[in-house]
């Protein structure tokens, strides 16, 4: 499982060990005392304290920024691509850089066709970069971390937190909504998937720091 540096920082932020240390940090009265604490913190966690504290805000900023946009003119492509093979067998074998520019013909194309073409075109590049896993936890824009936080905050009652998260009533049903006291099973599955995804990342990072693993749902 590929874990980004940002998700690693967001996982550490949710460690009980980090939360205790941050509580002690906030009780320090002198600048010198805080500076010494920050040095020890960096030696232990390999990250600056503020990068952990504001990891969620950084993630929100990145999600608010556009990831796809039309480019009218460019002098050079910032993404280098090395190909192998000829003709129809010509495929990318190495990619370096942060951005990939695509030429898109939109005439006589439906939205569904454009989405399918886009996914097919970028698939080999994502594979080379090791980012083929598209799992997002749930369909919510906030992603899986806030859902995990909600789950922990509400004393781990998954049905109740599913209701709160998706604003639905009743209990999960194996079939789509038929009665007023049941909600579609997909909400419960999405919520559980988000929680488990967060727990998997947390345990992977805890293992890296030789910490006791949490019990997964």
N, C-alpha and C positions, 0 to 999 in steps of 0.2 A: 504494500500500500504506500503510495507516494504522499508524503505530508509536507505541505509548504511551510516555509519559515514562519509565515504569519499565523497559520493554524497551530504551529508549535507554541508560539507565544501566547495564543489564546487558550491553549490547553494548560500551560503553566499558570496562567492567571486564575484558573479554576482549581488549582491544587490547594488542599487545606494547608499544606506547608507554606506555600506562598502567601496565602491569606493571613496566616499568623504572623509571618515576617512583616507584611505590609502594615498590619495593625501596630506592631512594635515601632515601625518606622514613623508612623503618624504621631506617635507619642513622644518622639524625640523633640527637644526644645531648641537645640542649638544647630546652627548651620554646619559646624565642624562634626557634630555627632551624626548628622544625616550624610555628610560626605563620606565618612568612614563606613557607614552602613552600606552606601551605594557601591563602594569598592568591594566590600565582602560579598555583596549580592551578585555583582558581575562575575566575580571569581567562581561562585557556586553555580549560577544558572547560565553563564556565558552570554547573557543579554543585559543591556542597560535597563535599569528599573523602569524608566518611563516608557520604554518600548513594550514592556509587559502591561503596564497600567493602561496605556492607550491603544492596545492592540485592536480592541473592538471598534474604536472610533476610526482607526486606519482602514479596517475592513469595510466599514460603511462608506467611507470616502471613495474607496476603490470601486465599490458597487455602483455608486452614484455617477462615476465617470463613464462616458460612453466607450464601449469596446469595439464597436463597428461603425465606421463612418465613410462617406463618399469622399474620394480624393480627386480633385479636378486636375491637379498638376503636381508632378514630383520630379526632382532632378536625379534622384537615385533611390533605389530600394534599400531600406535599412536592414532587410533580412537577406542573408546570403544563403543560397541553395546550391548544393552540389548534386548532380544527377548521374545516373548510370543507365545503360541500355539505350536503344534507339527506337524511333517510331512509337508504336503503341506500348512497347515495353519500357519506355523511358520513365523512370521513377526517381523521386528524390531519395538520396542515400545519406545526406547530412544537411542539417539546418543550423544556422547560427544567427543570432539577432533577436530582437524583441517583437518586430512587426512583420506581417506578411500582407502584401498588397495583392488583391485579386481583381481581375477584370470581369465584370458582371454584365451580361447581356440580358436586359429585362424585357425586351420587346417580345410579345406573344408568349410570355411565361406567366404561369399562375404563381401565387405565393407559395403553395405547396411544392411546386416544382423547383422554385428558387431555393427554398430551405433544403430540399433533398440534394440539389446540386452543390450547395454550399457545404453541407456536411460531408458529402462524398469527396469534394475537392480538398478539404482541410484534414481529412482523416489520416493520410500518410504522414503529414507534417506533425500532427499531434502525437502519432505513434513514435516518431523519431525523438520527440521532446519528452516522451514518457508521461503524457497527460491525456491518455485515452479514457480514463475513468470519468464519466459524466455525472456520477451520482451527486445529488444536491441535498439529500436528506428529505426535504419536503418541497412542495410547490410554492411555499411562502417565500417572499422576497428576502426576508431576514436570514434565511439559511437555518442550519441545524443548531448553532450555538445558543441562540436565544431560546429555542425550544428545549434544549437540554437544561438551561438555567431555570425555565419554568417548571420542568419536571422535578428538579432538585428542590426548588422553593416550595412546591406544594406537597412535600412529604411523600413523593414517589407514588401518587395515585394516578396511574396512567390514563384511566378512563376519564376521570374528572379533568385532568389537564388537557386531554384531547378535546373535550367539550369547550374548554376555555380558549384553547389555541385556535380552533376552527369555527368557534361560535355556533356550535350545534348542540342539540338537546338529546336526551335519552341515552341509550346504550348501543354498543356496536352490534351490527347484524351482519350475517354472512351474505346477504343480498342487498341490493339498493333499497333506498327508503320505501317502505310499504306502510308503516304505521307511525303515528306521531311519537311513540316512545322509543323509536329506533333510529340510528343514523348509519350511513353507509360505512361499511367495513374499511373502505379505502382510507378514511381519515385516521382510524386507529392504526392501520398499517404504516401510513406515512409518518405518524408521530413516533411510533416504535422504531422505525428505520432511522429517523433523525437522532433519537436518543442513543441507539446502538452505534451509529457512526461516530458521534462525539465520544462515546466511551472507548471505542476502539482507538481513536487518536490519542486520547488521554493515557490509556494504558501503554501505547507504543512509546510515547514520550516519557512516561514514568519509568519504563524499562530502561530507556537510554540513560536516565539519571540514577539507576539502581534503587528505585523506590518501590515500595510494596504496591502491587497492582490493585485496582479497585474491583469490586464485584460487579460484573456486567449484568445488565437486565436480561 
